[in-house]
Amino acid sequence: MLTRRHIRVKVMQSIYAFTQSHDDNLDKEVKFINNSVENMYSLYLIMLDLFVCINKAAEEHLNKSQKKYLATAEEKQPNKRFVENRLLQILRINTELQEQLEKRKLSNWKDSDEYVNLLLDEILKSEAYQEYMNDPVDAFKQDRNFLIKIFREIIAPNDKLYDYLEDERLTWLDDLPVVNHMVIKTLKQVKPNSDETFFLPKLYKDLDDKVYAKELFTKTVLNQDDLLKEIEGKTPNWDKERIADVDMVLLKMAICEFLKFPSIPVKVTINEYLEIAKEYSTPKSSIFINGILDKLVKEYQTNNSLNKSGRGLM
């Protein structure tokens, strides 16, 4: 579920918080990274649960309409296609998903059902809903494509939902793009006979990624003085006090990868930190960071300081 870039972002946030707090408790910050990753997984779970709660709200709305004293013919014999959506039914009966939600005490939409009803109203008013309900082809593929469409066009971009998630947990804002991508990927790949566990991917691709997250944090923090010396002299027009705090963290992490992670190619390290700088730092940060890293790589290649193993890693 987590990409290496997202791991780097989590580590960057933790190192930044660590340096700002002037705390020397490394174990505490490693736990913070782990908790932050777990919180991202919780966000993924509640986004899946949001589909379930919207479906239940739609069913309740339909039942109430049927029981109206002066119900119209359409209300008495409603189109149940959305309520009976095959993929939504699979999610509703997924015991593994419900167990995870209960285990993590995630009752967000039961406690804040106004967001469920708000999104349901938007869905019912949408062109996508009308097209889906009137589609002559009634199959699992159409059910799945409809959910992907309303997630992309109605749920994910909703400002009020965004504000709610921001208020719930601040780290969720950084996690949201990754989680939204994962939700869409899951919906695209699900099949009518998919196992319940299909909806619950592993947090880390493998054990190496989990180890990488911890080692990148600890090796960068424990070697900060040495990493700072590598930077000094490479910024003739900048004092270290004038370098943005986030840029300094990113530079230290990149240099740490150059020198202490032999299996990561130099080009991958540079590209990853430039992309992170574009998103999380100042408009000119990526140019500034690229200039320093380029000088360092040339220097390391000259004096054979790069300890990279394998072909194509230089």
C-alpha positions as CSV (number, residue, x, y, z in Angstrom):
1,M,0.0,0.0,0.0
2,L,2.8,2.4,0.9
3,T,5.2,3.5,-1.8
4,R,8.8,4.4,-1.0
5,R,8.0,8.1,-1.7
6,H,5.3,8.1,0.9
7,I,7.6,6.4,3.4
8,R,10.2,9.2,2.7
9,V,7.5,11.8,3.4
10,K,6.6,10.2,6.7
11,V,10.2,10.1,7.7
12,M,10.7,13.7,6.6
13,Q,7.7,14.8,8.8
14,S,9.1,12.9,11.7
15,I,12.7,14.3,11.4
16,Y,11.3,17.8,11.1
17,A,9.2,17.3,14.2
18,F,12.1,15.7,16.0
19,T,14.5,18.6,15.3
20,Q,11.9,21.3,16.1
21,S,11.1,19.7,19.5
22,H,14.8,19.3,20.5
23,D,13.8,16.0,22.0
24,D,16.4,13.2,22.0
25,N,14.0,10.3,22.3
26,L,14.5,8.3,19.1
27,D,12.2,5.5,20.1
28,K,9.4,7.9,20.6
29,E,9.7,9.3,17.0
30,V,10.0,5.8,15.5
31,K,6.7,5.0,17.2
32,F,5.3,8.3,15.7
33,I,6.2,7.0,12.2
34,N,4.5,3.7,12.9
35,N,1.4,5.4,14.3
36,S,1.3,7.8,11.4
37,V,1.3,4.8,9.0
38,E,-1.4,3.1,11.0
39,N,-3.5,6.2,10.9
40,M,-3.2,6.2,7.1
41,Y,-4.5,2.7,7.0
42,S,-7.4,3.8,9.2
43,L,-8.2,6.5,6.7
44,Y,-8.3,3.9,3.9
45,L,-10.7,1.7,6.0
46,I,-13.1,4.6,6.7
47,M,-13.2,5.6,3.1
48,L,-14.3,2.0,2.2
49,D,-16.8,2.2,5.1
50,L,-18.2,5.4,3.7
51,F,-19.4,3.5,0.7
52,V,-21.2,1.1,3.0
53,C,-22.8,3.9,5.1
54,I,-24.0,5.8,2.0
55,N,-25.6,2.6,0.7
56,K,-27.4,2.0,4.0
57,A,-28.6,5.6,4.0
58,A,-29.9,5.2,0.5
59,E,-31.7,2.0,1.5
60,E,-33.3,3.8,4.5
61,H,-34.3,6.8,2.3
62,L,-35.9,4.4,-0.2
63,N,-37.8,2.6,2.6
64,K,-39.1,5.8,4.0
65,S,-40.4,6.9,0.6
66,Q,-42.2,3.7,0.2
67,K,-44.1,4.1,3.5
68,K,-45.2,7.7,2.8
69,Y,-49.0,8.1,3.1
70,L,-49.2,9.7,-0.3
71,A,-46.4,7.8,-2.0
72,T,-46.2,8.1,-5.8
73,A,-46.2,5.1,-8.0
74,E,-42.5,5.5,-8.5
75,E,-41.9,5.6,-4.7
76,K,-44.1,2.5,-4.2
77,Q,-42.1,0.6,-6.9
78,P,-38.7,2.3,-6.8
79,N,-35.6,1.5,-8.9
80,K,-33.4,-0.4,-6.4
81,R,-30.3,-0.6,-8.6
82,F,-28.2,1.6,-6.4
83,V,-29.3,0.0,-3.2
84,E,-28.7,-3.4,-4.6
85,N,-25.4,-2.5,-6.3
86,R,-23.4,-5.8,-6.3
87,L,-20.1,-4.3,-5.2
88,L,-21.7,-2.3,-2.4
89,Q,-23.3,-5.5,-1.2
90,I,-20.0,-7.2,-1.1
91,L,-18.6,-4.4,1.0
92,R,-21.6,-4.5,3.3
93,I,-21.2,-8.2,4.2
94,N,-17.4,-8.1,4.4
95,T,-16.7,-9.3,8.0
96,E,-13.0,-8.7,7.7
97,L,-13.6,-5.0,7.0
98,Q,-16.0,-4.6,9.9
99,E,-13.7,-6.4,12.3
100,Q,-10.9,-4.0,11.4
101,L,-13.1,-1.0,11.9
102,E,-14.2,-2.3,15.3
103,K,-10.7,-3.2,16.3
104,R,-9.5,0.4,15.5
105,K,-12.7,1.9,17.0
106,L,-13.5,3.7,13.7
107,S,-17.1,4.8,14.0
108,N,-16.7,8.0,12.1
109,W,-19.8,7.9,9.9
110,K,-22.1,6.6,12.6
111,D,-20.9,9.6,14.7
112,S,-21.0,12.1,11.8
113,D,-23.8,10.8,9.6
114,E,-24.5,14.3,8.2
115,Y,-21.5,13.8,5.9
116,V,-23.0,10.5,4.7
117,N,-26.4,12.2,4.0
118,L,-24.6,15.2,2.3
119,L,-22.8,12.9,-0.1
120,L,-25.9,10.8,-0.7
121,D,-27.8,14.0,-1.8
122,E,-25.0,14.9,-4.1
123,I,-24.9,11.5,-5.7
124,L,-28.7,11.4,-6.1
125,K,-28.6,14.7,-7.9
126,S,-25.7,13.8,-10.2
127,E,-25.8,13.0,-13.9
128,A,-23.7,9.9,-13.2
129,Y,-26.5,8.5,-10.9
130,Q,-29.2,9.1,-13.6
131,E,-27.1,7.5,-16.3
132,Y,-26.4,4.5,-14.0
133,M,-30.0,4.0,-12.9
134,N,-31.2,4.1,-16.5
135,D,-28.4,2.0,-18.1
136,P,-30.0,-1.0,-19.9
137,V,-27.0,-3.1,-19.1
138,D,-27.2,-4.4,-15.5
139,A,-24.0,-6.2,-14.6
140,F,-21.2,-6.1,-12.0
141,K,-19.0,-4.1,-14.3
142,Q,-21.5,-1.3,-14.5
143,D,-21.9,-1.4,-10.7
144,R,-18.2,-1.1,-10.2
145,N,-17.7,1.6,-12.8
146,F,-20.4,3.7,-11.2
147,L,-18.7,3.6,-7.8
148,I,-15.4,4.6,-9.3
149,K,-17.1,7.5,-11.1
150,I,-18.9,8.9,-8.0
151,F,-15.8,8.5,-5.9
152,R,-13.7,10.4,-8.4
153,E,-16.3,13.1,-9.2
154,I,-18.3,13.5,-6.0
155,I,-16.8,11.9,-2.9
156,A,-13.0,12.5,-3.1
157,P,-13.3,16.2,-4.2
158,N,-15.9,17.2,-1.6
159,D,-14.7,20.2,0.4
160,K,-16.8,19.5,3.4
161,L,-15.5,16.0,3.6
162,Y,-12.0,17.3,3.2
163,D,-12.5,19.8,6.1
164,Y,-13.9,17.0,8.3
165,L,-10.9,14.7,7.7
166,E,-8.6,17.6,8.4
167,D,-10.3,18.2,11.8
168,E,-10.2,14.6,12.7
169,R,-6.5,14.0,12.1
170,L,-4.1,16.5,10.7
171,T,-1.8,13.8,9.1
172,W,-4.8,12.6,7.0
173,L,-4.4,15.5,4.6
174,D,-1.0,14.3,3.5
175,D,-2.3,10.7,3.3
176,L,-5.5,11.5,1.4
177,P,-4.0,11.4,-2.2
178,V,-2.4,8.1,-1.6
179,V,-5.5,6.6,0.1
180,N,-7.8,7.9,-2.7
181,H,-5.5,6.3,-5.3
182,M,-5.6,3.1,-3.3
183,V,-9.4,3.1,-3.1
184,I,-9.7,3.5,-6.8
185,K,-7.1,0.9,-7.5
186,T,-9.0,-1.5,-5.2
187,L,-12.3,-0.8,-6.9
188,K,-10.8,-1.3,-10.4
189,Q,-9.4,-4.7,-9.5
190,V,-12.2,-6.2,-7.5
191,K,-14.1,-9.1,-9.0
192,P,-17.4,-10.7,-8.0
193,N,-15.6,-13.6,-6.4
194,S,-12.8,-11.6,-4.7
195,D,-11.9,-12.8,-1.2
196,E,-12.8,-10.6,1.8
197,T,-9.1,-10.0,2.4
198,F,-8.7,-8.4,-1.0
199,F,-10.0,-5.2,0.4
200,L,-7.4,-5.2,3.2
201,P,-3.9,-4.9,1.5
202,K,-0.7,-4.9,3.6
203,L,0.6,-1.6,4.8
204,Y,4.1,-2.3,3.5
205,K,4.9,-4.0,0.3
206,D,7.4,-6.2,2.2
207,L,9.6,-6.3,5.3
208,D,12.4,-4.4,3.5
209,D,10.1,-1.3,3.2
210,K,9.3,-1.4,6.9
211,V,13.0,-1.7,7.8
212,Y,13.8,1.1,5.4
213,A,11.4,3.5,7.1
214,K,13.1,2.9,10.5
215,E,16.6,3.0,9.2
216,L,16.2,6.1,7.1
217,F,14.9,7.9,10.2
218,T,17.5,6.7,12.6
219,K,20.5,6.9,10.3
220,T,19.7,10.4,9.3
221,V,19.1,11.6,12.9
222,L,22.1,9.9,14.4
223,N,24.4,11.3,11.7
224,Q,23.0,14.8,11.4
225,D,26.3,16.5,12.3
226,D,28.3,14.6,9.7
227,L,25.5,15.1,7.1
228,L,25.6,18.8,7.8
229,K,29.3,18.9,7.1
230,E,28.7,17.4,3.7
231,I,26.4,20.3,2.9
232,E,28.7,23.1,4.1
233,G,30.7,24.6,1.4
234,K,28.3,23.5,-1.3
235,T,26.1,26.6,-0.7
236,P,28.3,29.7,-1.3
237,N,25.4,32.1,-1.4
238,W,23.6,30.6,1.6
239,D,24.3,30.3,5.3
240,K,22.9,27.2,6.9
241,E,20.6,29.4,8.9
242,R,19.0,30.7,5.7
243,I,18.2,27.3,4.3
244,A,14.6,26.4,4.8
245,D,14.1,23.8,7.6
246,V,12.3,21.4,5.3
247,D,15.1,21.7,2.6
248,M,17.7,21.0,5.2
249,V,15.9,17.8,6.3
250,L,15.5,16.7,2.7
251,L,19.1,17.3,1.9
252,K,20.3,15.3,5.0
253,M,17.9,12.4,4.0
254,A,19.2,12.4,0.4
255,I,22.8,12.4,1.5
256,C,22.1,9.7,4.0
257,E,20.7,7.5,1.1
258,F,23.8,8.3,-1.0
259,L,26.2,7.1,1.7
260,K,24.3,4.5,3.8
261,F,21.8,2.8,1.5
262,P,23.9,0.9,-1.1
263,S,21.0,-0.7,-2.9
264,I,19.2,2.6,-3.8
265,P,20.3,4.1,-7.1
266,V,21.6,7.7,-7.0
267,K,19.1,8.8,-9.7
268,V,16.2,7.4,-7.7
269,T,17.3,9.3,-4.6
270,I,17.7,12.6,-6.4
271,N,14.4,12.3,-8.3
272,E,12.4,11.3,-5.2
273,Y,13.6,14.2,-3.1
274,L,13.2,16.7,-5.8
275,E,9.5,15.6,-6.2
276,I,9.0,15.8,-2.5
277,A,10.5,19.3,-2.3
278,K,8.2,20.5,-5.1
279,E,5.2,19.4,-3.0
280,Y,6.3,20.2,0.5
281,S,8.7,23.1,0.3
282,T,9.2,26.5,-1.4
283,P,8.8,27.0,-5.2
284,K,12.6,27.2,-5.7
285,S,13.6,24.4,-3.3
286,S,13.8,21.7,-5.9
287,I,16.3,23.7,-8.0
288,F,18.3,24.6,-4.9
289,I,18.4,21.0,-3.6
290,N,19.2,19.6,-7.1
291,G,22.2,21.9,-7.3
292,I,23.7,20.7,-4.0
293,L,23.0,17.0,-4.7
294,D,24.5,17.3,-8.2
295,K,27.8,18.8,-6.7
296,L,27.9,16.1,-4.0
297,V,27.4,13.2,-6.4
298,K,30.2,14.5,-8.7
299,E,32.5,14.8,-5.6
300,Y,31.6,11.3,-4.4
301,Q,32.2,9.8,-7.8
302,T,35.6,11.5,-8.0
303,N,36.8,10.2,-4.6
304,N,34.9,6.9,-4.8
305,S,32.7,7.7,-1.7
306,L,29.6,6.2,-3.1
307,N,29.2,2.6,-1.8
308,K,26.6,1.4,-4.3
309,S,26.2,-2.3,-5.1
310,G,24.7,-3.7,-8.3
311,R,24.6,-2.5,-11.9
312,G,23.0,0.8,-12.8
313,L,23.1,2.3,-9.3
314,M,25.5,5.1,-9.9
